């Protein structure tokens, strides 16, 4: 993705504030970023020189996924995605495990995303166990075990999709629903994606992610 360096001057009427700290960081730059048309835009930034805390601000019109990026001149990408809403969000993490240690408190959309990813991590752990078992079975030339584990992999995948679909349907009045349909259900049966969209409340259909989901569905149907 292309990064666009927008002005980092804080808006006088900023309606969103990100407060946070990075344990162990002595020197670096943190950026508040947003994706616009497949490009990453820097909304605000702050140079850290000894202090662990930071504050970043911007204006948002509605709940949207933003990114906290850390630049520490090591040639790697370090970023944390999170759902922002008007008000204050807090992210506390560590330098050593920047992505994995992140504790995010703020919007109700982020709370729901935390709930969803917690369950998804369990499915992912199951899948990793299956991959390891499959490797051993293949190494031992145990075709029966390999076939069984392949079926188990398909079962876990189906349960992941089933949970995602049901989670989105259960939260039809929250922007998390079209977001999940867009980014977590792309390979699902179009019938389920249509079902999620049709169940959305009017204000969610009119949201950024609601409109984006509608565009995806319309494009798909025009290609049929």
Beta strands, then each sheet from edge to edge (+ up, - down):
strand 1: 2-5
strand 2: 16-23
strand 3: 27-36
strand 4: 39-49
strand 5: 53-58
strand 6: 64-71
strand 7: 78-84
strand 8: 87-94
strand 9: 103-105
sheet 1: 1+ 4+ 3- 6+ 7-
sheet 2: 5+ 2- 8- 9+
end
